[in-house]
Amino acid sequence: MNIVMRDGRVFRGTAVQIVKAMQDIAFGVEQFTLPEYIDWVVQNAAKFEEVELKIAGETDEEKAAALVAEMIRTGLTRKM
C-alpha cells in the first residue's frame, strides 16, 4: 500500500509498516507501543484536526489497518 499525507510525505508498506514509519518521525512517542501510538494519533486527530478516527481490532495489525483506513476515509491521507 502507498499513501500520501497532506504534507506530501509518502509512506509505503503494510499498514503496520506505515504506522511504524509515521511513529518514527513523530516527536515524543519513541517509547510508545504501537497501540499506544495509535491511541495518540486518534487523540491528536480529534484535538487538532477535529476528526474522529474509529479504531477497532484486537491485534496490532488490525488496529494499524483500521487507523490507515480511517485516515483515508477522513482525508488525513490518500492512497497513491
NORCOR-V728010 format. One record per backbone hydrogen bond with DSSP energy under -0.5 kcal/mol. NH is the residue of the N-H (numbers start at 1). CO is the residue of the C=O. If there is no record, write none. Layout:
NH/CO, NH/CO
This chain:
3/11, 4/78, 5/9, 6/76, 8/5, 11/3, 13/1, 18/14, 19/15, 20/16, 21/17, 22/18, 23/19, 24/20, 25/21, 25/22, 26/22, 26/23, 32/29, 37/33, 38/34, 39/35, 40/36, 41/37, 42/38, 43/39, 44/40, 45/41, 46/42, 47/43, 48/44, 49/44, 49/45, 50/45, 51/45, 53/51, 54/52, 55/53, 63/59, 64/60, 65/61, 66/62, 67/63, 68/64, 69/65, 70/66, 71/67, 72/68, 73/69, 74/70, 75/72, 76/71, 77/71, 78/4, 80/2
